[in-house]
Each structure stands twice: as structure tokens, then as C-alpha cells.
Amino acid sequence: MTTLHWPAPDAESAGAFLAEQLPGLVRYATALTRDRDAGEDLAQEAIVRAFERREQLADVGNMDAWLRRVVTNLVIDRTRRDREILVDEVEERWMADDYTVDAEAVALAAETRDEIEDALLRLPAIYRAAVVLHDVEGLTVKESAELADVDLPAAKQRLRRGRMMLVSALAEGHERRVALRGVPLRCWDARSQVSDYLDGEVDARTAHLLEQHLSTCPTCPPLVSALVGVQERMGDLRDPDSVVNPEVAARLRDRLGR
């Protein structure tokens, strides 16, 4: 792990130093979030915190570790409740003698950047960070432990659990792909377009693909149906006119079978 020492605490020196760290920090934050915009926001927040505390940070031995720790903690705070894969549940699966996965399918998925990033995103943040720091960024377990401010056994446990969860997530991703074979758009691609669709702000081709997805996907329709319902109720709080484009909402209800 690179050791970067804090320069003189004057604003000009600190600003120049932190500007040099931004690209690497954005790369790390984006790997944790799979969202370039979120990665940039998190990296910038860490940079701002460092700049504001530049005088107190004069004695910090490794600013690279300090900045990454801030980013990791920000990600954990933002995703603490967002755990699609529960740690105990995955560990229980791996303890069962009859649990296995399709190794060929997992290895194939791991060769695809989108697939492995999607699987990483489904890991709780502390385990995602452990895997990214060690297997992507190339830090040793000891260096990861120092960065995360945990002892060596805890760092080893996080890496072990993170790797197991990643394999399980990749395996489940393969199962989802089989179930969704022939369905246009990936689920996230469809879900991320729904808000603009409801406002009538997508082109005709995107609207057609989204409607096809919702007519065939087994998991998205309830989510979108709930979104439409909430949007309509929110509109009722303001005035009798719904915030959802009525024609768009009606067409979407037809696709959702409501």
C-alpha cells in the first residue's frame, strides 16, 4: 500500500496534494458503489473532509489509507440497511454439505465486468470493501486491516466471507439470467428508467423495451406497480392532479396487469 504523507497544512499545498489523490479515490469509490456519479460524490466528500481538517491531519502517517477509510465508512453508512445477501444466510449455505454452485457458470460470469460488478454490489459494504481492497487493489490482508481499522483476524474473516458471498452472488446472477432469458433489458436498466418513463421523458424505443421488460419479467412489475401507486398518492397530497403522466401511468398499468 502506498504511503502518502501529508504536506504542509497551508491551503495551497493541501489542495494540490488532495487533487492528486482524487482520481485513485474515485476509482476505489466507484468499485465499491458501481456508480461513477456516486463514486465521484464520495471521493469528493472525503477530499473536502481532509481539506477542512488539514491542520489536524498533519500527524497522520498515511493519507492514502485515511482517505480510503473515509470513503469506506461513507459507503457503509449509506448502505448499512441495503443487504440483499445476508452474511449469516450465506455462511449457513456454505456450511451445508449439499450446497454447491455451477462452477463453470460462475467462472464465466466472473469474466464479464458487468456481472462481477453487479455481484459485488450485492455484498454488504464491509465485505465488498475487503474483497476490492485485497483482490482488486492488491493490498495485503494486513494493509486492509490497517485501512479498515480492524485487527488481522477480523480482516481475514471479512475477506473470507466476502469471497464466499461473491461466489454465491455470481451463481444467483446466473440463475436470474436463465430465468430472464429473452426478457429485454436487465432489471436495473429497466428500473433506472422507470422514473423518466413516468414523466414521459424517454424515447419511443426505450419506452417499448421497458414495456416489454415489464410484461415478461417476474420480479420488476411489483416494484414498478408500487412506485406508480406511491407517486399517485404523493400527487394527491399536493392537488387533485397526479404528478404521474396519466396516459403513461395507464399504459404502464396495462403492462403490469393492474
Sequence and secondary structure as in RCSB ss.txt:
>XXXX:A:sequence
MTTLHWPAPDAESAGAFLAEQLPGLVRYATALTRDRDAGEDLAQEAIVRAFERREQLADVGNMDAWLRRVVTNLV
IDRTRRDREILVDEVEERWMADDYTVDAEAVALAAETRDEIEDALLRLPAIYRAAVVLHDVEGLTVKESAELADV
DLPAAKQRLRRGRMMLVSALAEGHERRVALRGVPLRCWDARSQVSDYLDGEVDARTAHLLEQHLSTCPTCPPLVS
ALVGVQERMGDLRDPDSVVNPEVAARLRDRLGR
>XXXX:A:secstr
        SSHHHHHHHHHHHHHHHHHHHHHHHS HHHHHHHHHHHHHHHHHTTTGGGG S HHHHHHHHHHHHH
HHHHTT  SS HHHHHHHHHSTT    HHHHHHHHTSHHHHHHHHHTS HHHHHHHIIIIIS   HHHHHHHHT 
 HHHHHHHHHHHHHHHHHHHHHHHHHHHHTTT SS HHHHHHHHHHHHTT S HHHHHHHHHHHHH SSHHHHHH
HHHHHHHHHHHHH SS SS HHHHHHHHHHHT 
